[in-house]
Every structure is written in C-alpha cells, then in structure tokens.
C-alpha cells in the first residue's frame, strides 16, 4: 500500500465527517420567527462576566456555533470586569490611598483614564460604583 493512499484514505473520511458536523445532516425549517423573549427582571448584583447584553440570546443554544460564541462574549466581559477594573482600582488605591468617592469619579479615573469599555447591559440595567465596597455593581434603572 502506498503511503499517499494510506494518508488519503484516513484524511478524506475525517474531512467528510467534520463537514457533516459543521453543516448538519438535514435542513432546519422554521415556520415562524421566534417570539421575542420577555425581558428578565434585573436584580442588583456585582458586575462580573455574564452580566453584559452580548451572548444573552445564546444562553439556551446548544449549537456547535453558539458554544464558542458564548465563551467569546463571556471572556471579553471577564477581561474588563474581572481583570482590568480590579487592577485599575488597585492602582488608584495605591496612588490615592483610597477608593473612588463616587460613580462619577470611578467613570473618570478608572474607566475613562484606562480607556476601558464596559460591556453593554440589557435594557433596564445600569452600572453603579459602590464606594463602600470598592466594587462595580449592576442595578435596575430607577425611573
């Protein structure tokens, strides 16, 4: 048996299987557009990865494409909320000897000064810095 044929005999079936996994075996039919999901009530919580709007629509999707996308959105949020902001707060505290005194100072000295972009929140939610805790929180919008 020729080595080239042996390699081709192993690669072609693997490529065909991979194509079937990515493309799928059958055509998915959709009778009607999905109904808009009702807005979930926003509860006060510490701002951590997963609070952002991006990726929320994929949370119940077990699709081969949706899985990596969910991870991508969560990691992007985690980098900002769980890594950059705590590091910037630590630097601010080391330089100033205190935490930012209010939300406006937090936005100016932490977010804007470090050129951070906070993840977009779902409708009805807003960020608020809690100076007593030294943490960024998500709260329902007060009307």
C-alpha positions, 0 to 999 in steps of 0.5 A: 500500500502506498503511503499517499493512499494510506494518508488519503484514505484516513484524511478524506473520511475525517474531512467528510465527517467534520463537514457533516458536523459543521453543516448538519445532516438535514435542513432546519425549517422554521415556520415562524420567527421566534417570539421575542423573549420577555425581558428578565427582571434585573436584580442588583448584583456585582458586575462580573462576566455574564452580566453584559447584553452580548451572548444573552440570546445564546444562553439556551443554544446548544449549537456547535456555533453558539458554544464558542460564541458564548465563551467569546462574549463571556471572556471579553466581559471577564477581561474588563470586569474581572481583570482590568477594573480590579487592577485599575482600582488597585492602582488608584488605591495605591496612588490615592490611598483610597477608593473612588468617592463616587460613580462619577469619579470611578467613570473618570479615573478608572474607566475613562483614564484606562480607556476601558469599555464596559460591556453593554447591559440589557435594557433596564440595567445600569452600572453603579460604583459602590464606594463602600465596597470598592466594587462595580455593581449592576442595578435596575434603572430607577425611573 
